[in-house]
């Protein structure tokens, strides 16, 4: 029921919600070497599972950015009610959130949105920022690609600005 509702809401906002499988998280984030002093952003954070995972396993400063109001509220309820976490969630379109403090960014977004976000990421983020794109390449970041991890359903692409 919840999945159907989030799918409906996602269709209204033109961005489908497909959560990254929890069993893949260690595989996806191991190559990044996340430290507690890192500032991690998940653009299109959905139900918050990536944000909670990074907070729990690496104790980094974490931010989830979500524009679907249902998923944003759901993340906040889980964050404050169940986890009592110090993770942060921002209700915003990913195109307008300030990324200047991030040094690790995770995206699982469609190529059309990645194409729109690439210039913003380049303009706002510091040199050395790592961008992890699960599922789709960021075409304009081709020269910044330093690792590609093959997956059963989706590959993951690692870029360093």
C-alpha positions, 0 to 999 in steps of 0.5 A: 500500500505504501509503495503504491502511494509513493509510486503515485506521488512520484508520478505526480512529481515526474520522478519515480521512486525506486529505492536502492536495495539495502543488501547492495549498500556495503558494495556501493559505498565501500569504494568511497571510504567515507569518514565521520568528518565527511558531509554526505548528500543523497539527492532524491533520498526517498525513504531515507535508507541511504542517509540512515545507512551512512549515518549508522555505518560511518557517522558522517554528517548526512543530508537527504534531499527529497521533494515528494512530501510523503517520502520526506515526512516518512523519512522525518518520522523514521528519523526522529521516531525510530532511529533518534538519528542526527541525520538531516532531511531537506524538503526541496527540489534537488535542482535548488538545494545548496551543495557547496558543503557536500564532499560526497554526493549520492544519486540514483536519478534518471539521466535527464535529471542527472544532465540538469544537475551536472553543471550545478554540481560542478559549479557548487562543489569543491574539488575532490568531491566524490559523486556516486551515481547508481544506475546511470552515468553522468555523461558530462562527467566522463573524464571524472570517472575513476571507478565503475562497479558492475551490478546485477541490475544497475552499475554504479559510477564513481566520479571525483571532481 
